Amino acid sequence: MADCAERKRRGGGRAGAKERRGGAVIEQMPWRLPVNLDRPTEPLDQEGIEAIHEGAMTILEEFGIAILNPEALEIYREAGCIIDGEIVRMGRDWIMEMVALAPSEFTLTPRNPDRQLTVGGKHILFGNVSSPPNYWDMEIGTKVPGTREMCANLLRLTQYFNCIHFAGGYPVEPVDIHASVRHLDVVFDKLTLTDKVMHAYSLGKERVEDVMEMVRIAGGLSHEEFDASPRMYTNINSTSPLKHDYPMLDGWMRMARRGQGCVVTPFTLAGAMAPVTMAGAVAQSLAEGLCAVALAQYINPGCPCVIGTFTSNVDMKSGAPAFGTPEYMRATQMTGQLARFYGLPMRSSGVCTANVPDGQAMWETSNSLWAAVQSGTNMVYHAAGWLEGGLIASPEKFIMDCEILQQIQRYMEPATFATTKDDIALDAIRAVGNEGHFFGTQHTQDRYTTAFYQPFLSDWKNYEGWEVAGGMWTPERAHLMFKEIINNFEEPPMDVAIREELVEFVAKRKEEGGAPTDF
């Protein structure tokens, strides 16, 4: 890719990009909620499941979790847990009683009800990259801090691609907006540039309350209607090892009280913030997650909760996180078994450690995405656009990942393994016999347009054809596609009065100072 600029000049700019048809930049698969019909990969036998469960319960009962939120501490005390300063020890009977109250499946309904999601069961849903502080694209050519424009463009990709089902956190942190009002501007962009299920950061009272109010306004809902069913979600991370901080638990409890989606994802890196063994890391991760689920259920029995996994390993030579590794895949599969044991929906991630959208980026991301499939994951965070262990968001990587996501969705379609009489095709086999080919048979003619997955980014030409067309590498094609999508993007419709109400709310909260900051 070192000579990409020269190749772009030789290629005439648009070489390698798909022809526009019907006003669409690409021909993509329609919006659908994929159903994972495969049996999950289960590396643990029943004895292994029980051993990890026993480990998690022992951690909760004997070691305890540091709870840095005084309100949460009092709720645990009220529930009968043992409190020693900030350390909370919780009996397994109480934990299991509370976890049993959480639904195994629930819906999330955004402002566009046609984008409603089912979380749990066999559904697998994909979300955009969330929270990197930096941005990289081929035009800039280096890592730079995120801006509002970069964030908005990644939100446009989030809306554009049907294989992206929910809009997670900020797809890149817009550091050109002051932290006190950043959430107001980005959530406004998210609600106007997308109509998909969205997220609130649990980073203090003001941010969570503001986002819930903006989602309520955007949906044209009364307060009672907003509280009646989940319209959005939050994700919190424990501070591994064995700790939950103040602001995240504050947001978690506020969301739980109003019946919104609550996802807890311990960030356990084996060898650093968790034991070096994957079984130990998974047990610790489960303990950190289950105590938050129990808190939410005690506050509001039946509120929707998801248990997440971010268990991976570190490079023991440098201490740097590693993602998409064999250990990451096994930890995800193991957590999937335990999530089913507890009857909870599960979240995992599409992640990599690569710094640019190269081969390493794609094999690590593919490993992590297929681990999500194998584990029975229901929500896949960071499924498109993640680089450098979560420190970089890239539009080229976003589009390359969407090619993988579409292929996974195609893989899940029942048509790929149907066995009707027409699928067995004995008449066509008889007609062709021992010579000839199937290109011209009626069986092929009736099916050829839909028989196989058609990529929007992959290039299936031979070397000579690829070279004549400009010799463009995959990230270059993705960059051109990114530019064309952004240039032709149309915002989803929003009632004028609702948009004005959102504008007024943002202006009012900015006048009030937004959210407090540490600087």
GUTITI-379478 format. One record per residue (C-alpha): residue number from 1; residue in three letters; y, x, z. Coordinates in Angstrom, 1 decimal. Last residue first. Layout:
NUM,ala,Y,X,Z .
...
//
This chain:
519,phe,19.9,-10.7,34.1 .
518,asp,17.0,-12.4,36.0 .
517,thr,17.5,-15.6,34.1 .
516,pro,18.4,-19.2,35.1 .
515,ala,17.7,-21.9,32.5 .
514,gly,20.3,-23.7,30.4 .
513,gly,23.9,-23.1,31.6 .
512,glu,25.0,-26.7,32.0 .
511,glu,26.9,-26.5,28.7 .
510,lys,23.7,-25.4,27.1 .
509,arg,21.9,-28.4,28.5 .
508,lys,24.5,-30.7,27.1 .
507,ala,24.4,-29.1,23.6 .
506,val,20.6,-29.3,23.5 .
505,phe,20.6,-32.9,24.6 .
504,glu,23.3,-33.8,22.0 .
503,val,21.4,-32.2,19.2 .
502,leu,18.2,-34.0,20.3 .
501,glu,20.0,-37.3,20.3 .
500,glu,21.4,-36.6,16.8 .
499,arg,17.8,-35.9,15.6 .
498,ile,16.6,-39.1,17.1 .
497,ala,19.4,-41.1,15.4 .
496,val,18.7,-39.5,12.1 .
495,asp,15.0,-40.4,12.2 .
494,met,12.9,-37.3,11.4 .
493,pro,11.1,-36.5,8.1 .
492,pro,9.1,-33.2,7.9 .
491,glu,11.3,-30.4,6.6 .
490,glu,10.8,-29.3,3.0 .
489,phe,9.9,-25.7,2.2 .
488,asn,10.4,-24.5,-1.3 .
487,asn,12.1,-21.1,-0.6 .
486,ile,9.9,-20.6,2.5 .
485,ile,6.7,-21.2,0.6 .
484,glu,7.8,-19.0,-2.2 .
483,lys,8.7,-16.1,0.1 .
482,phe,5.4,-16.4,1.9 .
481,met,3.4,-16.5,-1.3 .
480,leu,5.1,-13.3,-2.5 .
479,his,4.2,-11.6,0.8 .
478,ala,0.6,-12.9,0.7 .
477,arg,0.2,-11.4,-2.8 .
476,glu,1.5,-8.1,-1.4 .
475,pro,-0.8,-8.3,1.6 .
474,thr,-3.8,-8.8,-0.7 .
473,trp,-3.2,-5.7,-2.9 .
472,met,-1.5,-6.3,-6.3 .
471,gly,-2.8,-4.5,-9.4 .
470,gly,-0.2,-6.2,-11.6 .
469,ala,-2.2,-8.8,-13.6 .
468,val,-3.6,-6.0,-15.9 .
467,glu,-5.0,-4.2,-12.8 .
466,trp,-6.7,-7.4,-11.5 .
465,gly,-8.2,-8.1,-14.9 .
464,glu,-9.5,-4.5,-15.1 .
463,tyr,-10.9,-4.5,-11.6 .
462,asn,-12.7,-7.9,-12.0 .
461,lys,-10.9,-11.1,-11.0 .
460,trp,-11.8,-12.9,-7.8 .
459,asp,-8.4,-12.4,-6.1 .
458,ser,-8.3,-14.0,-2.6 .
457,leu,-5.1,-15.9,-1.8 .
456,phe,-5.7,-19.6,-2.6 .
455,pro,-9.4,-19.5,-2.4 .
454,gln,-11.6,-22.2,-4.0 .
453,tyr,-14.6,-23.2,-2.0 .
452,phe,-17.5,-24.3,-4.1 .
451,ala,-18.9,-27.5,-5.5 .
450,thr,-15.6,-29.4,-5.8 .
449,thr,-14.6,-28.8,-9.4 .
448,tyr,-18.1,-28.1,-10.6 .
447,arg,-19.7,-31.4,-9.4 .
446,asp,-20.2,-33.7,-12.3 .
445,gln,-20.4,-30.9,-14.8 .
444,thr,-23.1,-29.1,-12.7 .
443,his,-25.4,-32.1,-12.6 .
442,gln,-24.6,-32.9,-16.3 .
441,thr,-26.1,-29.5,-17.2 .
440,gly,-23.9,-27.0,-19.1 .
439,phe,-23.5,-24.3,-16.5 .
438,phe,-27.1,-24.6,-15.2 .
437,his,-28.7,-21.9,-17.4 .
436,gly,-31.3,-21.4,-20.0 .
435,glu,-34.9,-20.5,-19.5 .
434,asn,-37.7,-21.3,-17.1 .
433,gly,-36.8,-25.0,-16.8 .
432,val,-33.3,-26.1,-17.3 .
431,ala,-34.2,-29.8,-17.4 .
430,arg,-36.7,-29.6,-14.5 .
429,ile,-34.1,-27.8,-12.3 .
428,ala,-31.5,-30.4,-13.2 .
427,asp,-34.0,-33.2,-12.3 .
426,leu,-35.0,-31.5,-9.1 .
425,ala,-31.4,-31.3,-7.9 .
424,ile,-32.0,-30.9,-4.1 .
423,asp,-28.5,-32.1,-3.6 .
422,asp,-29.0,-35.2,-5.7 .
421,lys,-32.1,-36.1,-3.6 .
420,thr,-30.0,-35.6,-0.5 .
419,thr,-30.0,-32.3,1.4 .
418,ala,-26.4,-31.7,2.4 .
417,phe,-25.7,-28.2,3.8 .
416,thr,-22.3,-27.3,2.3 .
415,ala,-21.4,-31.0,1.9 .
414,pro,-21.4,-31.4,5.7 .
413,glu,-18.1,-29.4,5.9 .
412,met,-18.2,-26.7,8.5 .
411,tyr,-18.2,-23.8,6.0 .
410,arg,-15.2,-25.3,4.3 .
409,gln,-13.3,-25.2,7.6 .
408,ile,-14.3,-21.6,8.1 .
407,gln,-13.2,-20.8,4.6 .
406,gln,-9.9,-22.5,5.3 .
405,leu,-9.4,-20.5,8.5 .
404,ile,-10.1,-17.2,6.6 .
403,glu,-7.5,-17.9,4.0 .
402,cys,-5.1,-19.0,6.8 .
401,asp,-5.6,-15.5,8.3 .
400,met,-4.2,-13.9,5.1 .
399,ile,-1.2,-16.3,5.3 .
398,phe,-0.4,-15.4,8.9 .
397,lys,-1.0,-11.6,8.2 .
396,glu,1.6,-11.8,5.5 .
395,pro,4.0,-13.7,7.8 .
394,ser,3.6,-11.0,10.5 .
393,ala,3.9,-11.3,14.3 .
392,ile,3.8,-8.1,16.4 .
391,leu,3.1,-7.4,20.1 .
390,gly,0.0,-9.5,20.4 .
389,gly,-2.6,-6.8,20.3 .
388,glu,-0.9,-5.0,17.5 .
387,leu,-1.0,-8.0,15.1 .
386,trp,-1.2,-11.8,15.2 .
385,gly,-0.3,-14.1,12.2 .
384,ala,-2.9,-16.9,12.2 .
383,ala,-5.4,-18.0,14.8 .
382,his,-3.2,-17.0,17.7 .
381,tyr,-4.8,-19.7,19.9 .
380,val,-8.1,-21.3,18.9 .
379,met,-8.6,-24.7,20.7 .
378,asn,-12.0,-26.3,20.9 .
377,thr,-14.3,-23.2,21.2 .
376,gly,-18.0,-23.9,20.6 .
375,ser,-18.9,-20.2,21.2 .
374,gln,-20.1,-19.4,17.7 .
373,val,-16.9,-20.9,16.1 .
372,ala,-14.6,-19.0,18.4 .
371,ala,-16.7,-15.8,17.9 .
370,trp,-16.2,-16.4,14.2 .
369,leu,-12.4,-16.3,14.8 .
368,ser,-12.7,-13.1,16.9 .
367,asn,-14.8,-11.3,14.3 .
366,ser,-12.6,-12.4,11.5 .
365,thr,-9.5,-11.1,13.4 .
364,glu,-11.2,-7.7,13.9 .
363,trp,-12.3,-7.6,10.3 .
362,met,-9.0,-8.7,9.0 .
361,ala,-6.7,-6.4,11.0 .
360,gln,-8.9,-3.4,10.4 .
359,gly,-8.7,-4.0,6.6 .
358,asp,-4.9,-4.1,6.6 .
357,pro,-2.2,-6.5,7.8 .
356,val,-0.3,-3.9,9.9 .
355,asn,-0.6,-2.6,13.5 .
354,ala,-4.3,-3.4,14.0 .
353,thr,-5.4,-4.6,17.5 .
352,cys,-6.8,-7.9,16.5 .
351,val,-6.8,-11.5,17.7 .
350,gly,-7.8,-15.1,16.9 .
349,ser,-8.0,-16.7,20.3 .
348,ser,-10.1,-18.7,22.7 .
347,arg,-9.7,-22.2,24.3 .
346,met,-12.4,-24.3,25.9 .
345,pro,-12.9,-28.0,26.7 .
344,leu,-14.5,-28.5,30.1 .
343,gly,-17.8,-29.9,31.1 .
342,tyr,-18.5,-27.2,33.7 .
341,phe,-21.7,-26.0,32.1 .
340,arg,-20.1,-26.5,28.7 .
339,ala,-17.3,-24.1,29.8 .
338,leu,-20.0,-21.7,31.1 .
337,gln,-21.7,-21.5,27.7 .
336,gly,-18.4,-21.0,26.0 .
335,thr,-17.5,-18.2,28.4 .
334,met,-20.7,-16.4,27.3 .
333,gln,-19.8,-16.8,23.6 .
332,thr,-16.3,-15.5,24.3 .
331,ala,-17.6,-12.6,26.3 .
330,arg,-20.1,-11.7,23.5 .
329,met,-17.4,-11.7,20.8 .
328,tyr,-15.0,-9.6,22.9 .
327,glu,-17.8,-7.1,23.6 .
326,pro,-18.5,-6.8,19.9 .
325,thr,-14.8,-6.1,19.4 .
324,gly,-12.2,-8.4,17.9 .
323,phe,-9.7,-7.1,20.3 .
322,ala,-9.0,-3.7,22.1 .
321,pro,-6.4,-3.2,24.7 .
320,ala,-5.0,0.3,25.2 .
319,gly,-6.3,2.3,28.2 .
318,ser,-6.3,5.5,26.1 .
317,lys,-9.8,6.9,26.1 .
316,met,-11.4,3.8,27.7 .
315,asp,-10.1,1.7,24.9 .
314,val,-9.8,-1.6,26.7 .
313,asn,-12.2,-4.6,26.7 .
312,ser,-11.9,-8.3,26.0 .
311,thr,-11.8,-11.5,28.1 .
310,phe,-9.0,-13.8,26.8 .
309,thr,-10.8,-17.0,27.7 .
308,gly,-9.4,-20.4,28.2 .
307,ile,-10.3,-23.4,30.3 .
306,val,-8.7,-26.7,29.1 .
305,cys,-7.4,-29.4,31.3 .
304,pro,-6.4,-33.1,30.6 .
303,cys,-5.3,-35.0,33.8 .
302,gly,-8.3,-36.9,35.2 .
301,pro,-7.2,-36.7,38.9 .
300,asn,-3.5,-35.9,39.2 .
299,ile,-2.6,-33.4,41.9 .
298,tyr,-6.2,-32.6,42.9 .
297,gln,-7.1,-32.4,39.3 .
296,ala,-4.3,-29.9,38.5 .
295,leu,-5.3,-27.7,41.5 .
294,ala,-9.0,-27.8,40.5 .
293,val,-8.1,-26.6,37.0 .
292,ala,-6.0,-23.8,38.5 .
291,cys,-8.9,-22.6,40.7 .
290,leu,-11.3,-22.9,37.7 .
289,gly,-9.3,-20.4,35.6 .
288,glu,-9.1,-17.5,38.1 .
287,ala,-12.8,-18.0,39.0 .
286,leu,-13.8,-18.2,35.4 .
285,ser,-12.0,-15.0,34.5 .
284,gln,-13.7,-13.1,37.4 .
283,ala,-17.1,-14.3,36.3 .
282,val,-16.3,-13.4,32.7 .
281,ala,-15.2,-9.9,33.7 .
280,gly,-18.3,-9.3,35.8 .
279,ala,-20.6,-10.5,32.9 .
278,met,-18.6,-8.3,30.5 .
277,thr,-19.1,-5.1,32.6 .
276,val,-16.0,-2.9,33.0 .
275,pro,-14.9,-5.1,35.9 .
274,ala,-11.5,-6.9,35.4 .
273,met,-7.8,-5.9,35.1 .
272,ala,-8.6,-2.5,33.5 .
271,gly,-12.2,-1.8,32.5 .
270,ala,-12.7,-5.3,31.1 .
269,leu,-9.4,-6.9,30.1 .
268,thr,-9.0,-10.2,31.8 .
267,phe,-6.1,-12.3,30.7 .
266,pro,-6.9,-15.6,32.4 .
265,thr,-6.3,-18.6,30.2 .
264,val,-5.3,-21.9,31.7 .
263,val,-4.6,-24.8,29.4 .
262,cys,-2.9,-28.0,30.8 .
261,gly,-2.3,-30.9,28.4 .
260,gln,0.2,-33.5,29.8 .
259,gly,-0.5,-36.1,32.5 .
258,arg,2.9,-36.1,34.0 .
257,arg,1.9,-34.6,37.3 .
256,ala,-0.2,-32.0,35.4 .
255,met,2.8,-30.9,33.5 .
254,arg,4.9,-30.3,36.6 .
253,met,1.9,-28.6,38.3 .
252,trp,1.4,-26.2,35.5 .
251,gly,5.1,-25.5,35.2 .
250,asp,5.3,-24.4,38.9 .
249,leu,2.0,-22.6,38.6 .
248,met,3.5,-20.5,35.8 .
247,pro,6.7,-19.8,37.6 .
246,tyr,5.2,-18.6,40.9 .
245,asp,2.4,-16.3,39.9 .
244,his,-1.4,-16.7,40.0 .
243,lys,-3.6,-13.8,41.2 .
242,leu,-7.2,-12.7,41.1 .
241,pro,-7.0,-9.5,39.0 .
240,ser,-5.4,-10.6,36.8 .
239,thr,-2.1,-12.3,36.7 .
238,ser,-3.3,-15.7,35.6 .
237,asn,-2.1,-17.0,32.3 .
236,ile,-0.6,-20.4,31.7 .
235,asn,-0.7,-22.6,28.6 .
234,thr,1.3,-25.8,28.3 .
233,tyr,0.6,-29.0,26.4 .
232,met,2.1,-31.8,24.4 .
231,arg,1.9,-35.6,24.0 .
230,pro,-0.7,-36.4,26.5 .
229,ser,-0.9,-40.1,27.3 .
228,ala,1.0,-42.6,29.6 .
227,asp,3.6,-40.2,30.8 .
226,phe,5.5,-40.2,27.4 .
225,glu,5.2,-44.0,27.2 .
224,glu,6.7,-44.4,30.7 .
223,his,9.5,-42.0,30.0 .
222,ser,10.3,-44.1,26.9 .
221,leu,9.3,-42.6,23.6 .
220,gly,11.2,-41.9,20.3 .
219,gly,8.8,-39.0,19.7 .
218,ala,11.6,-36.5,19.3 .
217,ile,13.1,-37.8,22.6 .
216,arg,9.9,-37.3,24.6 .
215,val,9.3,-33.9,23.1 .
214,met,12.9,-32.9,24.1 .
213,glu,12.4,-34.2,27.6 .
212,met,9.1,-32.3,28.0 .
211,val,10.8,-29.2,26.7 .
210,asp,13.7,-29.5,29.1 .
209,glu,11.5,-30.1,32.1 .
208,val,9.3,-27.1,31.3 .
207,arg,12.3,-24.8,30.7 .
206,glu,14.3,-25.9,33.7 .
205,lys,11.4,-25.7,36.2 .
204,gly,10.4,-22.1,35.6 .
203,leu,8.5,-20.2,33.0 .
202,ser,5.6,-22.6,32.1 .
201,tyr,6.2,-22.2,28.3 .
200,ala,6.0,-25.6,26.6 .
199,his,3.7,-26.3,23.6 .
198,met,3.6,-28.4,20.4 .
197,val,1.5,-30.9,18.6 .
196,lys,2.6,-31.1,14.9 .
195,asp,5.7,-32.5,13.3 .
194,thr,7.2,-29.2,12.3 .
193,leu,10.6,-27.9,11.3 .
192,thr,12.6,-30.4,13.4 .
191,leu,10.6,-30.2,16.6 .
190,lys,10.0,-26.5,16.4 .
189,asp,13.6,-25.8,15.6 .
188,phe,14.8,-27.8,18.5 .
187,val,12.1,-26.1,20.6 .
186,val,13.5,-22.7,19.5 .
185,asp,17.1,-23.6,20.2 .
184,leu,16.5,-25.1,23.7 .
183,his,14.0,-22.4,24.7 .
182,arg,16.4,-19.6,23.9 .
181,val,19.1,-21.1,26.2 .
180,ser,18.9,-18.9,29.2 .
179,ala,17.1,-16.1,27.4 .
178,his,20.1,-15.4,25.1 .
177,ile,19.2,-15.8,21.4 .
176,asp,18.9,-12.6,19.3 .
175,val,15.6,-12.0,21.1 .
174,pro,13.9,-14.6,19.0 .
173,glu,10.3,-14.1,20.4 .
172,val,7.9,-14.5,17.5 .
171,pro,5.6,-17.5,16.9 .
170,tyr,7.3,-19.1,19.9 .
169,gly,4.6,-20.8,21.8 .
168,gly,1.9,-22.9,20.1 .
167,ala,2.4,-25.2,17.1 .
166,phe,-0.8,-27.1,16.6 .
165,his,-3.3,-27.9,13.8 .
164,ile,-3.0,-24.9,11.4 .
163,cys,-5.5,-25.5,8.6 .
162,asn,-2.9,-27.8,6.9 .
161,phe,-0.6,-24.9,6.3 .
160,tyr,3.0,-25.9,5.7 .
159,gln,4.0,-26.7,9.3 .
158,thr,2.9,-23.4,10.8 .
157,leu,4.4,-21.6,7.8 .
156,arg,7.7,-23.3,8.5 .
155,leu,7.3,-22.2,12.1 .
154,leu,6.9,-18.6,10.9 .
153,asn,10.2,-19.0,9.0 .
152,ala,11.9,-20.4,12.1 .
151,cys,10.8,-17.5,14.2 .
150,met,12.1,-15.0,11.7 .
149,glu,15.4,-16.9,11.5 .
148,arg,15.6,-17.0,15.3 .
147,thr,15.1,-13.2,15.5 .
146,gly,12.2,-11.0,16.5 .
145,pro,12.6,-7.3,17.3 .
144,val,11.6,-4.9,14.5 .
143,lys,8.3,-3.2,13.4 .
142,thr,8.6,-1.6,10.0 .
141,gly,8.5,-2.4,6.3 .
140,ile,11.4,-4.9,6.1 .
139,glu,10.1,-6.4,2.9 .
138,met,6.5,-6.0,3.8 .
137,asp,6.8,-8.0,7.0 .
136,trp,6.8,-7.1,10.6 .
135,tyr,8.0,-8.9,13.7 .
134,asn,8.3,-8.0,17.4 .
133,pro,8.3,-9.8,20.8 .
132,pro,5.0,-11.5,20.1 .
131,ser,4.8,-14.9,21.8 .
130,ser,2.5,-17.1,19.8 .
129,val,0.5,-16.8,16.6 .
128,asn,-0.2,-20.3,15.1 .
127,gly,-2.9,-22.7,16.3 .
126,phe,-6.4,-23.7,15.1 .
125,leu,-8.5,-26.6,16.3 .
124,ile,-12.3,-26.9,16.7 .
123,his,-13.8,-30.3,17.4 .
122,lys,-17.3,-30.5,18.7 .
121,gly,-16.4,-32.2,22.0 .
120,gly,-13.0,-31.2,23.2 .
119,val,-9.4,-31.6,22.0 .
118,thr,-8.8,-34.5,19.6 .
117,leu,-5.5,-34.0,17.8 .
116,gln,-2.9,-36.5,16.5 .
115,arg,-1.2,-35.3,13.4 .
114,asp,-1.0,-38.8,11.8 .
113,pro,0.9,-39.8,15.1 .
112,asn,3.9,-37.8,13.9 .
111,arg,5.9,-37.1,17.1 .
110,pro,2.8,-35.4,18.6 .
109,thr,-0.3,-37.1,20.1 .
108,leu,-2.7,-34.9,22.0 .
107,thr,-6.2,-36.5,22.5 .
106,phe,-8.8,-35.9,25.2 .
105,glu,-12.4,-34.6,25.6 .
104,ser,-14.4,-33.2,28.5 .
103,pro,-12.1,-35.1,30.9 .
102,ala,-11.3,-33.3,34.2 .
101,leu,-12.7,-35.1,37.3 .
100,ala,-15.8,-32.8,37.4 .
99,val,-13.5,-29.8,38.0 .
98,met,-12.3,-31.4,41.3 .
97,glu,-15.8,-31.9,42.7 .
96,met,-16.9,-28.5,41.5 .
95,ile,-14.0,-26.8,43.2 .
94,trp,-14.4,-28.8,46.4 .
93,asp,-18.2,-28.0,46.6 .
92,arg,-17.5,-24.4,45.8 .
91,gly,-15.3,-23.9,48.8 .
90,met,-11.9,-22.4,48.1 .
89,arg,-10.3,-19.3,49.6 .
88,val,-6.6,-19.0,49.1 .
87,ile,-4.8,-15.7,49.7 .
86,glu,-1.0,-15.9,50.1 .
85,gly,-1.0,-15.6,53.9 .
84,asp,-4.5,-16.5,54.8 .
83,ile,-5.2,-20.0,53.6 .
82,ile,-8.6,-21.7,53.7 .
81,cys,-8.8,-24.7,51.4 .
80,gly,-8.8,-28.2,52.9 .
79,ala,-7.1,-30.1,50.1 .
78,glu,-3.8,-30.1,52.2 .
77,arg,-4.0,-26.3,52.3 .
76,tyr,-4.4,-26.1,48.5 .
75,ile,-1.4,-28.4,48.2 .
74,glu,0.6,-26.2,50.6 .
73,leu,-0.2,-23.0,48.6 .
72,ala,0.8,-24.8,45.4 .
71,glu,4.2,-25.5,46.9 .
70,pro,4.5,-21.9,48.1 .
69,asn,3.8,-20.4,44.6 .
68,leu,2.4,-16.8,44.9 .
67,ile,-1.3,-17.9,45.1 .
66,ala,-3.5,-14.8,45.6 .
65,ile,-7.1,-15.9,44.8 .
64,gly,-10.0,-15.7,47.3 .
63,phe,-12.5,-13.0,48.0 .
62,glu,-15.2,-15.1,49.8 .
61,glu,-15.1,-18.6,48.4 .
60,leu,-13.4,-18.1,45.1 .
59,ile,-15.1,-14.8,44.3 .
58,thr,-18.4,-16.2,45.4 .
57,met,-18.0,-19.2,43.2 .
56,ala,-17.3,-17.0,40.1 .
55,gly,-20.3,-14.8,40.9 .
54,glu,-22.6,-17.9,41.4 .
53,his,-21.4,-19.3,38.0 .
52,ile,-22.2,-15.9,36.4 .
51,ala,-25.7,-15.9,37.9 .
50,glu,-26.3,-19.6,37.1 .
49,ile,-25.5,-19.0,33.4 .
48,gly,-27.7,-15.9,33.4 .
47,glu,-30.7,-17.7,34.9 .
46,gln,-30.2,-20.5,32.3 .
45,asp,-30.4,-17.9,29.5 .
44,leu,-27.2,-16.2,28.3 .
43,pro,-26.6,-15.1,24.7 .
42,glu,-25.9,-18.7,23.6 .
41,thr,-24.6,-19.0,20.0 .
40,pro,-23.5,-22.5,19.6 .
39,arg,-25.5,-25.0,17.5 .
38,asp,-23.5,-25.6,14.3 .
37,leu,-21.8,-28.9,13.7 .
36,asn,-18.2,-27.7,14.4 .
35,val,-16.0,-30.6,13.5 .
34,pro,-12.7,-29.7,11.7 .
33,leu,-9.7,-32.0,12.2 .
32,arg,-8.4,-32.5,8.8 .
31,trp,-5.3,-31.9,6.7 .
30,pro,-6.1,-31.4,3.1 .
29,met,-7.4,-28.0,1.7 .
28,gln,-4.8,-25.9,-0.1 .
27,glu,-3.6,-25.7,-3.6 .
26,ile,-0.7,-23.3,-3.4 .
25,val,3.1,-23.4,-3.8 .
24,ala,3.0,-27.2,-4.2 .
23,gly,5.5,-28.9,-6.6 .
22,gly,2.7,-30.6,-8.5 .
21,arg,1.1,-27.4,-9.5 .
20,arg,2.7,-23.9,-8.9 .
19,glu,0.7,-21.1,-10.5 .
18,lys,-0.9,-18.8,-8.0 .
17,ala,0.6,-15.5,-7.2 .
16,gly,-1.1,-12.4,-8.6 .
15,ala,1.8,-11.4,-10.8 .
14,arg,5.0,-13.0,-9.6 .
13,gly,7.2,-9.9,-9.4 .
12,gly,6.7,-8.4,-12.8 .
11,gly,3.5,-6.5,-11.8 .
10,arg,4.9,-3.1,-12.7 .
9,arg,7.9,-3.7,-10.4 .
8,lys,5.6,-5.0,-7.6 .
7,arg,3.3,-2.0,-8.1 .
6,glu,6.2,0.4,-7.6 .
5,ala,7.2,-1.5,-4.4 .
4,cys,3.6,-1.4,-3.2 .
3,asp,3.2,2.4,-3.6 .
2,ala,2.3,3.0,0.1 .
1,met,0.0,0.0,0.0 .
//
